[in-house]
Amino acid sequence: MSSPVTLVFDFGNVLGFFSHRKAAEQLAAHSPLSADEILALYLDSDLEVEIESGRMSLPDFRREVRQRCRITCGDDQLDLAIADMFSPNEAVCTLIPILKRRYRLVLLSNTNELHARHFRRQFADTLEHFDALVLSHEVGIRKPSAGIYHHCQTVAQADPRECVFVDDLPQNIEAARACGWRGVVYRPELDLRRELNQLGIECD
């Protein structure tokens, strides 16, 4: 009999590690500015919120990055420089097909169109095991807003007490717990199998 548990995973720094430094260095190849200067200009919280919540269109986002960072290349090169910043977290990726045998799997990520398009291709072998992908720019809500957790429950057809969330940011786990979920704050040094086992999740 299948378990009613739904396992919800964040993407960034859980399934895949990301490096804003790598993106900044790639953008710097098309700008007179240094990678450090680009990091300061590009990693603007307001810009991130706007694009990840779907309130800013991709053309407007490109235009803003070009103006801020004085980018000279075409759209394809710009998109790749921004998006190609992920590397697999093998410790978690290898666990996904094992968990899929018993549990529903949902991805819940604050992301944008460029990043999502890239990691959906790069991580296709892992993401094929997921029953649904809940992406902030498509939903129009970002973690830790309660609405995105409620939306995720609806997509998963799950009761809150059935949801177990793995995310690297404590505030996102706290928000999930406030919605009735259980959660694990992920760190690279964490033994995720043991943490999940302690929550009654079978990982073998």
Secondary structure as the mmCIF struct_conf table of DSSP 4:
data_model
#
loop_
_struct_conf.conf_type_id
_struct_conf.id
_struct_conf.beg_label_comp_id
_struct_conf.beg_label_asym_id
_struct_conf.beg_label_seq_id
_struct_conf.end_label_comp_id
_struct_conf.end_label_asym_id
_struct_conf.end_label_seq_id
STRN STRN1 THR A 6 PHE A 9
TURN_TY1_P TURN_TY1_P1 PHE A 11 PHE A 11
STRN STRN2 GLY A 12 GLY A 12
TURN_TY1_P TURN_TY1_P2 ASN A 13 LEU A 15
STRN STRN3 GLY A 16 PHE A 18
HELX_RH_AL_P HELX_RH_AL_P1 HIS A 20 ALA A 28
TURN_TY1_P TURN_TY1_P3 ALA A 29 HIS A 30
BEND BEND1 SER A 31 LEU A 33
HELX_RH_AL_P HELX_RH_AL_P2 ALA A 35 TYR A 42
HELX_RH_AL_P HELX_RH_AL_P3 SER A 45 GLU A 52
TURN_TY1_P TURN_TY1_P4 SER A 53 GLY A 54
BEND BEND2 MET A 56 MET A 56
HELX_RH_AL_P HELX_RH_AL_P4 LEU A 58 CYS A 69
TURN_TY1_P TURN_TY1_P5 ARG A 70 ARG A 70
BEND BEND3 CYS A 73 CYS A 73
HELX_RH_AL_P HELX_RH_AL_P5 ASP A 75 ALA A 83
STRN STRN4 PHE A 86 PRO A 88
HELX_RH_AL_P HELX_RH_AL_P6 GLU A 90 CYS A 93
TURN_TY1_P TURN_TY1_P6 THR A 94 LEU A 95
HELX_RH_AL_P HELX_RH_AL_P7 ILE A 96 LYS A 100
TURN_TY1_P TURN_TY1_P7 ARG A 101 ARG A 102
BEND BEND4 TYR A 103 TYR A 103
STRN STRN5 ARG A 104 SER A 109
HELX_RH_AL_P HELX_RH_AL_P8 GLU A 113 GLN A 122
TURN_TY1_P TURN_TY1_P8 PHE A 123 PHE A 123
HELX_RH_AL_P HELX_RH_AL_P9 ALA A 124 LEU A 127
TURN_TY1_P TURN_TY1_P9 GLU A 128 HIS A 129
BEND BEND5 ASP A 131 ASP A 131
STRN STRN6 ALA A 132 LEU A 135
HELX_RH_AL_P HELX_RH_AL_P10 SER A 136 VAL A 139
TURN_TY1_P TURN_TY1_P10 GLY A 140 GLY A 140
TURN_TY1_P TURN_TY1_P11 LYS A 143 PRO A 144
BEND BEND6 SER A 145 SER A 145
HELX_RH_AL_P HELX_RH_AL_P11 ALA A 146 ALA A 156
TURN_TY1_P TURN_TY1_P12 GLN A 157 GLN A 157
HELX_RH_3T_P HELX_RH_3T_P1 PRO A 160 GLU A 162
STRN STRN7 CYS A 163 ASP A 167
BEND BEND7 ASP A 168 ASP A 168
HELX_RH_AL_P HELX_RH_AL_P12 PRO A 170 ALA A 178
TURN_TY1_P TURN_TY1_P13 CYS A 179 GLY A 180
STRN STRN8 ARG A 182 VAL A 185
TURN_TY1_P TURN_TY1_P14 PRO A 188 GLU A 189
BEND BEND8 LEU A 190 LEU A 190
HELX_RH_AL_P HELX_RH_AL_P13 LEU A 192 GLN A 198
TURN_TY1_P TURN_TY1_P15 LEU A 199 GLY A 200
#
